[in-house]
Structure formats: C-alpha cells, structure tokens
Amino acid sequence: IPEFSDGFWTGAQLACWTNSETPWSYFPKISIYLRDENSSQSFRITILPQLYIQPMMGAGLNYECYRFGVSPSTNALVIGATVMEGFYVVFDRAHKRVGFAASPCAETAGVPVSEISGPFSTDDIASNCVPAPALNEPILWIVSYALMSVCGVILLVLIVLLLVPFRCRHAPRDPEVVNDESSLVRHRWK
C-alpha cells in the first residue's frame, strides 16, 4: 500500500488517483468470521475494497478521489452500512440474531464485491471469545464480607474499651506512697 496520511485512515482526508487508475489493487479484502446459530460452526463474510474505499464526487477533472469508509472505534468494530451494502441483511429481533445473504446488487462492473463462505467447524476455536475471569466473583464477595466483619468486631471492641473505664484493683494503699490519687493537700509540706 502506498504511503497514506493518517487523515486518510480517519476519514479526514481523501486519496486521489488519475482517472485512468483505480485504487482497488492497493487494498486487501476484509473478512469477518461470525458464529452460526449452531455454535460449533461459523461462516465468513468478505468485502472487497470497492465497498470500503468509496469514491467521492467533484474532486477534479483529471483525478478521482476516494475516502476510507470504515470509521475508527476505540474498543470495538461496528458492522455498519459499509459492510451491509454488500449483503441482504435480516435483523431477527425476536430471536436475537442477524442473518446475511449474498446480494446480486453488490457488483461493480459485473464483479461481485462481497462474498459469503462457510460453514466452517469451530472445534479448534475457544467456546467463548470473552476471557474467563481469574477469580470467581462470588468468592471475592465472601472474602470481602468476612474481612468487613472482622474489622467491625475489632472496631466494636475498641469503642467498648474507650467508653467503659477500666478500673484496676490495686493492692491496699500505702499511706506513705504519693501518687495522683493521694491528697497532697493532706500531706502539706510544713
């Protein structure tokens, strides 16, 4: 692929070629694998560059300009109109599924610009694309409640010790011993 500016990939800039040249050979096919209703099978939908490299009108007489038709996303891929233009797409909301079929309208100069292939076996693929959590969440809840209970008991004991004065029973008092409880007034220095 020739050098394109970052603005081309984000959709902020166009890439232009002379009228005698087409950009299709610079870009790959994009394939997306999707799980079938039967989770042990998958299928592949493929779009050619003619769908995601989109011509723009009015660029100039000697040039034809194109834009990148896939919008960037920070954490996911959104299958939008760019992909769906190449297929019959059925949204079955009642059964929470989406169906794809090849469309005879998705052609450029008699060449199909989308493909569907499969089904493929998914035996060698993990059963779920989402990684399993390292620790089971209920175990963490039990541990956190146990620690909070221990902290609560310790706090309760400390509060009781602060509120109830601790009285030590001393040995019988020696009248000659001077301490805080002795009456210095009684034993004035003369």
CNS distance restraints for C-alpha pairs under 8 A (distance, minus, plus):
assign (resid   1 and name CA) (resid  26 and name CA) 5.04 0.50 0.50
assign (resid   1 and name CA) (resid  27 and name CA) 6.74 0.50 0.50
assign (resid   2 and name CA) (resid  26 and name CA) 7.35 0.50 0.50
assign (resid   4 and name CA) (resid   8 and name CA) 6.36 0.50 0.50
assign (resid   4 and name CA) (resid   9 and name CA) 7.79 0.50 0.50
assign (resid   4 and name CA) (resid  15 and name CA) 7.63 0.50 0.50
assign (resid   5 and name CA) (resid   9 and name CA) 7.33 0.50 0.50
assign (resid   5 and name CA) (resid  13 and name CA) 7.98 0.50 0.50
assign (resid   6 and name CA) (resid  10 and name CA) 6.48 0.50 0.50
assign (resid   7 and name CA) (resid  11 and name CA) 6.03 0.50 0.50
assign (resid   7 and name CA) (resid  12 and name CA) 4.80 0.50 0.50
assign (resid   7 and name CA) (resid  13 and name CA) 4.94 0.50 0.50
assign (resid   7 and name CA) (resid  14 and name CA) 7.93 0.50 0.50
assign (resid   8 and name CA) (resid  12 and name CA) 5.93 0.50 0.50
assign (resid   8 and name CA) (resid  13 and name CA) 4.65 0.50 0.50
assign (resid   8 and name CA) (resid  14 and name CA) 5.74 0.50 0.50
assign (resid   8 and name CA) (resid  15 and name CA) 6.74 0.50 0.50
assign (resid   8 and name CA) (resid  67 and name CA) 6.72 0.50 0.50
assign (resid   8 and name CA) (resid  68 and name CA) 6.39 0.50 0.50
assign (resid   9 and name CA) (resid  68 and name CA) 5.99 0.50 0.50
assign (resid  10 and name CA) (resid  68 and name CA) 7.52 0.50 0.50
assign (resid  10 and name CA) (resid  71 and name CA) 6.64 0.50 0.50
assign (resid  10 and name CA) (resid  72 and name CA) 6.35 0.50 0.50
assign (resid  11 and name CA) (resid  67 and name CA) 6.31 0.50 0.50
assign (resid  11 and name CA) (resid  68 and name CA) 5.83 0.50 0.50
assign (resid  11 and name CA) (resid  69 and name CA) 7.30 0.50 0.50
assign (resid  11 and name CA) (resid  71 and name CA) 7.13 0.50 0.50
assign (resid  13 and name CA) (resid  67 and name CA) 7.10 0.50 0.50
assign (resid  14 and name CA) (resid  65 and name CA) 6.04 0.50 0.50
assign (resid  14 and name CA) (resid  66 and name CA) 5.52 0.50 0.50
assign (resid  14 and name CA) (resid  67 and name CA) 5.01 0.50 0.50
assign (resid  14 and name CA) (resid  68 and name CA) 7.82 0.50 0.50
assign (resid  15 and name CA) (resid  65 and name CA) 5.46 0.50 0.50
assign (resid  15 and name CA) (resid  66 and name CA) 5.37 0.50 0.50
assign (resid  15 and name CA) (resid  67 and name CA) 6.44 0.50 0.50
assign (resid  16 and name CA) (resid  63 and name CA) 6.07 0.50 0.50
assign (resid  16 and name CA) (resid  64 and name CA) 5.49 0.50 0.50
assign (resid  16 and name CA) (resid  65 and name CA) 3.97 0.50 0.50
assign (resid  16 and name CA) (resid  66 and name CA) 6.18 0.50 0.50
assign (resid  17 and name CA) (resid  21 and name CA) 6.04 0.50 0.50
assign (resid  17 and name CA) (resid  22 and name CA) 6.91 0.50 0.50
assign (resid  17 and name CA) (resid  23 and name CA) 7.28 0.50 0.50
assign (resid  17 and name CA) (resid  63 and name CA) 5.46 0.50 0.50
assign (resid  17 and name CA) (resid  64 and name CA) 5.50 0.50 0.50
assign (resid  17 and name CA) (resid  65 and name CA) 6.30 0.50 0.50
assign (resid  18 and name CA) (resid  22 and name CA) 7.95 0.50 0.50
assign (resid  18 and name CA) (resid  62 and name CA) 5.85 0.50 0.50
assign (resid  18 and name CA) (resid  63 and name CA) 4.37 0.50 0.50
assign (resid  18 and name CA) (resid  64 and name CA) 6.03 0.50 0.50
assign (resid  19 and name CA) (resid  62 and name CA) 5.86 0.50 0.50
assign (resid  19 and name CA) (resid  63 and name CA) 5.20 0.50 0.50
assign (resid  19 and name CA) (resid  64 and name CA) 5.61 0.50 0.50
assign (resid  23 and name CA) (resid  27 and name CA) 7.31 0.50 0.50
assign (resid  24 and name CA) (resid  49 and name CA) 5.72 0.50 0.50
assign (resid  24 and name CA) (resid  50 and name CA) 6.59 0.50 0.50
assign (resid  24 and name CA) (resid  53 and name CA) 7.97 0.50 0.50
assign (resid  27 and name CA) (resid  49 and name CA) 5.99 0.50 0.50
assign (resid  28 and name CA) (resid  48 and name CA) 7.09 0.50 0.50
assign (resid  28 and name CA) (resid  49 and name CA) 6.55 0.50 0.50
assign (resid  29 and name CA) (resid  46 and name CA) 6.59 0.50 0.50
assign (resid  29 and name CA) (resid  47 and name CA) 5.76 0.50 0.50
assign (resid  29 and name CA) (resid  48 and name CA) 4.62 0.50 0.50
assign (resid  29 and name CA) (resid  49 and name CA) 6.10 0.50 0.50
assign (resid  30 and name CA) (resid  46 and name CA) 5.50 0.50 0.50
assign (resid  30 and name CA) (resid  47 and name CA) 5.37 0.50 0.50
assign (resid  30 and name CA) (resid  48 and name CA) 6.51 0.50 0.50
assign (resid  30 and name CA) (resid  49 and name CA) 7.83 0.50 0.50
assign (resid  31 and name CA) (resid  44 and name CA) 6.41 0.50 0.50
assign (resid  31 and name CA) (resid  45 and name CA) 5.62 0.50 0.50
assign (resid  31 and name CA) (resid  46 and name CA) 4.17 0.50 0.50
assign (resid  31 and name CA) (resid  47 and name CA) 6.51 0.50 0.50
assign (resid  32 and name CA) (resid  44 and name CA) 5.59 0.50 0.50
assign (resid  32 and name CA) (resid  45 and name CA) 5.40 0.50 0.50
assign (resid  32 and name CA) (resid  46 and name CA) 6.37 0.50 0.50
assign (resid  33 and name CA) (resid  42 and name CA) 6.61 0.50 0.50
assign (resid  33 and name CA) (resid  43 and name CA) 5.67 0.50 0.50
assign (resid  33 and name CA) (resid  44 and name CA) 4.40 0.50 0.50
assign (resid  33 and name CA) (resid  45 and name CA) 6.48 0.50 0.50
assign (resid  34 and name CA) (resid  42 and name CA) 5.48 0.50 0.50
assign (resid  34 and name CA) (resid  43 and name CA) 5.55 0.50 0.50
assign (resid  34 and name CA) (resid  44 and name CA) 6.25 0.50 0.50
assign (resid  34 and name CA) (resid  45 and name CA) 7.85 0.50 0.50
assign (resid  35 and name CA) (resid  39 and name CA) 6.05 0.50 0.50
assign (resid  35 and name CA) (resid  40 and name CA) 7.93 0.50 0.50
assign (resid  35 and name CA) (resid  41 and name CA) 6.20 0.50 0.50
assign (resid  35 and name CA) (resid  42 and name CA) 4.21 0.50 0.50
assign (resid  35 and name CA) (resid  43 and name CA) 6.47 0.50 0.50
assign (resid  36 and name CA) (resid  40 and name CA) 7.54 0.50 0.50
assign (resid  36 and name CA) (resid  41 and name CA) 5.37 0.50 0.50
assign (resid  36 and name CA) (resid  42 and name CA) 4.76 0.50 0.50
assign (resid  36 and name CA) (resid  43 and name CA) 6.55 0.50 0.50
assign (resid  36 and name CA) (resid 119 and name CA) 7.72 0.50 0.50
assign (resid  37 and name CA) (resid  41 and name CA) 7.79 0.50 0.50
assign (resid  39 and name CA) (resid 122 and name CA) 7.55 0.50 0.50
assign (resid  40 and name CA) (resid 121 and name CA) 5.97 0.50 0.50
assign (resid  40 and name CA) (resid 122 and name CA) 5.01 0.50 0.50
assign (resid  40 and name CA) (resid 123 and name CA) 6.30 0.50 0.50
assign (resid  41 and name CA) (resid 119 and name CA) 5.85 0.50 0.50
assign (resid  41 and name CA) (resid 120 and name CA) 5.33 0.50 0.50
assign (resid  41 and name CA) (resid 121 and name CA) 4.67 0.50 0.50
assign (resid  41 and name CA) (resid 122 and name CA) 5.18 0.50 0.50
assign (resid  42 and name CA) (resid 118 and name CA) 6.76 0.50 0.50
assign (resid  42 and name CA) (resid 119 and name CA) 5.37 0.50 0.50
assign (resid  42 and name CA) (resid 120 and name CA) 5.13 0.50 0.50
assign (resid  42 and name CA) (resid 121 and name CA) 6.45 0.50 0.50
assign (resid  42 and name CA) (resid 122 and name CA) 6.43 0.50 0.50
assign (resid  43 and name CA) (resid 116 and name CA) 7.26 0.50 0.50
assign (resid  43 and name CA) (resid 117 and name CA) 5.87 0.50 0.50
assign (resid  43 and name CA) (resid 118 and name CA) 4.47 0.50 0.50
assign (resid  43 and name CA) (resid 119 and name CA) 4.80 0.50 0.50
assign (resid  43 and name CA) (resid 120 and name CA) 5.94 0.50 0.50
assign (resid  44 and name CA) (resid 116 and name CA) 5.68 0.50 0.50
assign (resid  44 and name CA) (resid 117 and name CA) 5.26 0.50 0.50
assign (resid  44 and name CA) (resid 118 and name CA) 6.18 0.50 0.50
assign (resid  44 and name CA) (resid 119 and name CA) 7.87 0.50 0.50
assign (resid  45 and name CA) (resid 114 and name CA) 7.35 0.50 0.50
assign (resid  45 and name CA) (resid 115 and name CA) 5.78 0.50 0.50
assign (resid  45 and name CA) (resid 116 and name CA) 4.63 0.50 0.50
assign (resid  45 and name CA) (resid 117 and name CA) 6.65 0.50 0.50
assign (resid  46 and name CA) (resid 114 and name CA) 5.49 0.50 0.50
assign (resid  46 and name CA) (resid 115 and name CA) 5.00 0.50 0.50
assign (resid  46 and name CA) (resid 116 and name CA) 6.34 0.50 0.50
assign (resid  47 and name CA) (resid  51 and name CA) 6.53 0.50 0.50
assign (resid  47 and name CA) (resid  52 and name CA) 7.71 0.50 0.50
assign (resid  47 and name CA) (resid  83 and name CA) 6.77 0.50 0.50
assign (resid  47 and name CA) (resid  86 and name CA) 7.10 0.50 0.50
assign (resid  47 and name CA) (resid 113 and name CA) 5.90 0.50 0.50
assign (resid  47 and name CA) (resid 114 and name CA) 4.45 0.50 0.50
assign (resid  47 and name CA) (resid 115 and name CA) 6.52 0.50 0.50
assign (resid  48 and name CA) (resid  52 and name CA) 7.27 0.50 0.50
assign (resid  48 and name CA) (resid 113 and name CA) 5.04 0.50 0.50
assign (resid  48 and name CA) (resid 114 and name CA) 6.08 0.50 0.50
assign (resid  49 and name CA) (resid  53 and name CA) 5.42 0.50 0.50
assign (resid  49 and name CA) (resid 113 and name CA) 7.70 0.50 0.50
assign (resid  50 and name CA) (resid  54 and name CA) 6.81 0.50 0.50
assign (resid  50 and name CA) (resid 108 and name CA) 7.48 0.50 0.50
assign (resid  50 and name CA) (resid 113 and name CA) 6.36 0.50 0.50
assign (resid  51 and name CA) (resid  69 and name CA) 7.80 0.50 0.50
assign (resid  51 and name CA) (resid  82 and name CA) 6.28 0.50 0.50
assign (resid  51 and name CA) (resid  83 and name CA) 7.19 0.50 0.50
assign (resid  51 and name CA) (resid  85 and name CA) 7.53 0.50 0.50
assign (resid  51 and name CA) (resid  86 and name CA) 7.34 0.50 0.50
assign (resid  51 and name CA) (resid 113 and name CA) 6.70 0.50 0.50
assign (resid  52 and name CA) (resid  68 and name CA) 6.16 0.50 0.50
assign (resid  52 and name CA) (resid  69 and name CA) 4.70 0.50 0.50
assign (resid  52 and name CA) (resid  70 and name CA) 6.40 0.50 0.50
assign (resid  52 and name CA) (resid  82 and name CA) 5.96 0.50 0.50
assign (resid  52 and name CA) (resid  83 and name CA) 7.54 0.50 0.50
assign (resid  53 and name CA) (resid  66 and name CA) 6.15 0.50 0.50
assign (resid  53 and name CA) (resid  67 and name CA) 5.73 0.50 0.50
assign (resid  53 and name CA) (resid  68 and name CA) 4.96 0.50 0.50
assign (resid  53 and name CA) (resid  69 and name CA) 5.71 0.50 0.50
assign (resid  54 and name CA) (resid  66 and name CA) 5.24 0.50 0.50
assign (resid  54 and name CA) (resid  67 and name CA) 5.31 0.50 0.50
assign (resid  54 and name CA) (resid  68 and name CA) 6.43 0.50 0.50
assign (resid  54 and name CA) (resid  69 and name CA) 6.09 0.50 0.50
assign (resid  55 and name CA) (resid  64 and name CA) 7.27 0.50 0.50
assign (resid  55 and name CA) (resid  65 and name CA) 5.95 0.50 0.50
assign (resid  55 and name CA) (resid  66 and name CA) 4.31 0.50 0.50
assign (resid  55 and name CA) (resid  67 and name CA) 6.50 0.50 0.50
assign (resid  56 and name CA) (resid  64 and name CA) 7.45 0.50 0.50
assign (resid  56 and name CA) (resid  65 and name CA) 5.63 0.50 0.50
assign (resid  56 and name CA) (resid  66 and name CA) 5.40 0.50 0.50
assign (resid  56 and name CA) (resid  67 and name CA) 6.93 0.50 0.50
assign (resid  57 and name CA) (resid  64 and name CA) 7.89 0.50 0.50
assign (resid  57 and name CA) (resid  65 and name CA) 7.58 0.50 0.50
assign (resid  59 and name CA) (resid  63 and name CA) 6.69 0.50 0.50
assign (resid  59 and name CA) (resid  64 and name CA) 6.25 0.50 0.50
assign (resid  59 and name CA) (resid  65 and name CA) 5.97 0.50 0.50
assign (resid  60 and name CA) (resid  64 and name CA) 6.83 0.50 0.50
assign (resid  69 and name CA) (resid  82 and name CA) 6.43 0.50 0.50
assign (resid  70 and name CA) (resid  82 and name CA) 6.93 0.50 0.50
assign (resid  73 and name CA) (resid  77 and name CA) 6.54 0.50 0.50
assign (resid  73 and name CA) (resid  78 and name CA) 7.82 0.50 0.50
assign (resid  79 and name CA) (resid  83 and name CA) 6.14 0.50 0.50
assign (resid  79 and name CA) (resid  84 and name CA) 7.34 0.50 0.50
assign (resid  80 and name CA) (resid  84 and name CA) 6.27 0.50 0.50
assign (resid  81 and name CA) (resid  85 and name CA) 5.81 0.50 0.50
assign (resid  82 and name CA) (resid  86 and name CA) 7.85 0.50 0.50
assign (resid  83 and name CA) (resid  87 and name CA) 7.66 0.50 0.50
assign (resid  84 and name CA) (resid  88 and name CA) 7.30 0.50 0.50
assign (resid  84 and name CA) (resid  89 and name CA) 6.65 0.50 0.50
assign (resid  85 and name CA) (resid 106 and name CA) 7.05 0.50 0.50
assign (resid  86 and name CA) (resid 102 and name CA) 7.18 0.50 0.50
assign (resid  86 and name CA) (resid 103 and name CA) 6.26 0.50 0.50
assign (resid  86 and name CA) (resid 105 and name CA) 7.66 0.50 0.50
assign (resid  86 and name CA) (resid 106 and name CA) 4.92 0.50 0.50
assign (resid  86 and name CA) (resid 113 and name CA) 6.66 0.50 0.50
assign (resid  86 and name CA) (resid 114 and name CA) 5.31 0.50 0.50
assign (resid  87 and name CA) (resid 100 and name CA) 6.18 0.50 0.50
assign (resid  87 and name CA) (resid 101 and name CA) 5.56 0.50 0.50
assign (resid  87 and name CA) (resid 102 and name CA) 4.98 0.50 0.50
assign (resid  87 and name CA) (resid 103 and name CA) 4.82 0.50 0.50
assign (resid  87 and name CA) (resid 106 and name CA) 7.10 0.50 0.50
assign (resid  87 and name CA) (resid 114 and name CA) 7.16 0.50 0.50
assign (resid  88 and name CA) (resid 100 and name CA) 5.73 0.50 0.50
assign (resid  88 and name CA) (resid 101 and name CA) 5.00 0.50 0.50
assign (resid  88 and name CA) (resid 102 and name CA) 6.14 0.50 0.50
assign (resid  88 and name CA) (resid 103 and name CA) 5.54 0.50 0.50
assign (resid  89 and name CA) (resid  98 and name CA) 7.05 0.50 0.50
assign (resid  89 and name CA) (resid  99 and name CA) 5.64 0.50 0.50
assign (resid  89 and name CA) (resid 100 and name CA) 4.80 0.50 0.50
assign (resid  89 and name CA) (resid 101 and name CA) 6.57 0.50 0.50
assign (resid  90 and name CA) (resid  98 and name CA) 5.67 0.50 0.50
assign (resid  90 and name CA) (resid  99 and name CA) 4.92 0.50 0.50
assign (resid  90 and name CA) (resid 100 and name CA) 6.54 0.50 0.50
assign (resid  91 and name CA) (resid  96 and name CA) 7.92 0.50 0.50
assign (resid  91 and name CA) (resid  97 and name CA) 6.38 0.50 0.50
assign (resid  91 and name CA) (resid  98 and name CA) 4.69 0.50 0.50
assign (resid  91 and name CA) (resid  99 and name CA) 6.51 0.50 0.50
assign (resid  92 and name CA) (resid  96 and name CA) 5.81 0.50 0.50
assign (resid  92 and name CA) (resid  97 and name CA) 5.26 0.50 0.50
assign (resid  92 and name CA) (resid  98 and name CA) 5.87 0.50 0.50
assign (resid  92 and name CA) (resid  99 and name CA) 7.68 0.50 0.50
assign (resid  93 and name CA) (resid  97 and name CA) 6.50 0.50 0.50
assign (resid 101 and name CA) (resid 116 and name CA) 7.28 0.50 0.50
assign (resid 102 and name CA) (resid 114 and name CA) 7.17 0.50 0.50
assign (resid 102 and name CA) (resid 115 and name CA) 6.59 0.50 0.50
assign (resid 102 and name CA) (resid 116 and name CA) 6.50 0.50 0.50
assign (resid 104 and name CA) (resid 112 and name CA) 7.70 0.50 0.50
assign (resid 106 and name CA) (resid 112 and name CA) 5.82 0.50 0.50
assign (resid 106 and name CA) (resid 113 and name CA) 5.78 0.50 0.50
assign (resid 106 and name CA) (resid 114 and name CA) 6.63 0.50 0.50
assign (resid 107 and name CA) (resid 111 and name CA) 5.16 0.50 0.50
assign (resid 107 and name CA) (resid 112 and name CA) 4.26 0.50 0.50
assign (resid 107 and name CA) (resid 113 and name CA) 5.46 0.50 0.50
assign (resid 107 and name CA) (resid 114 and name CA) 8.00 0.50 0.50
assign (resid 108 and name CA) (resid 112 and name CA) 6.48 0.50 0.50
assign (resid 108 and name CA) (resid 113 and name CA) 6.74 0.50 0.50
assign (resid 122 and name CA) (resid 126 and name CA) 7.93 0.50 0.50
assign (resid 135 and name CA) (resid 139 and name CA) 7.44 0.50 0.50
assign (resid 135 and name CA) (resid 140 and name CA) 7.49 0.50 0.50
assign (resid 136 and name CA) (resid 140 and name CA) 6.89 0.50 0.50
assign (resid 137 and name CA) (resid 141 and name CA) 6.46 0.50 0.50
assign (resid 138 and name CA) (resid 142 and name CA) 6.31 0.50 0.50
assign (resid 139 and name CA) (resid 143 and name CA) 6.27 0.50 0.50
assign (resid 140 and name CA) (resid 144 and name CA) 6.08 0.50 0.50
assign (resid 141 and name CA) (resid 145 and name CA) 6.15 0.50 0.50
assign (resid 142 and name CA) (resid 146 and name CA) 6.16 0.50 0.50
assign (resid 143 and name CA) (resid 147 and name CA) 6.24 0.50 0.50
assign (resid 144 and name CA) (resid 148 and name CA) 6.16 0.50 0.50
assign (resid 145 and name CA) (resid 149 and name CA) 6.13 0.50 0.50
assign (resid 146 and name CA) (resid 150 and name CA) 6.35 0.50 0.50
assign (resid 147 and name CA) (resid 151 and name CA) 6.23 0.50 0.50
assign (resid 148 and name CA) (resid 152 and name CA) 6.08 0.50 0.50
assign (resid 149 and name CA) (resid 153 and name CA) 6.25 0.50 0.50
assign (resid 150 and name CA) (resid 154 and name CA) 6.32 0.50 0.50
assign (resid 151 and name CA) (resid 155 and name CA) 6.12 0.50 0.50
assign (resid 152 and name CA) (resid 156 and name CA) 6.12 0.50 0.50
assign (resid 153 and name CA) (resid 157 and name CA) 6.27 0.50 0.50
assign (resid 154 and name CA) (resid 158 and name CA) 6.30 0.50 0.50
assign (resid 155 and name CA) (resid 159 and name CA) 6.22 0.50 0.50
assign (resid 156 and name CA) (resid 160 and name CA) 6.24 0.50 0.50
assign (resid 157 and name CA) (resid 161 and name CA) 6.21 0.50 0.50
assign (resid 158 and name CA) (resid 162 and name CA) 6.23 0.50 0.50
assign (resid 159 and name CA) (resid 163 and name CA) 6.20 0.50 0.50
assign (resid 160 and name CA) (resid 164 and name CA) 5.96 0.50 0.50
assign (resid 161 and name CA) (resid 165 and name CA) 7.10 0.50 0.50
assign (resid 161 and name CA) (resid 166 and name CA) 7.51 0.50 0.50
assign (resid 173 and name CA) (resid 177 and name CA) 7.71 0.50 0.50
assign (resid 177 and name CA) (resid 182 and name CA) 7.77 0.50 0.50
assign (resid 178 and name CA) (resid 182 and name CA) 5.62 0.50 0.50
assign (resid 178 and name CA) (resid 184 and name CA) 7.73 0.50 0.50
assign (resid 183 and name CA) (resid 187 and name CA) 6.67 0.50 0.50
assign (resid 184 and name CA) (resid 188 and name CA) 5.97 0.50 0.50
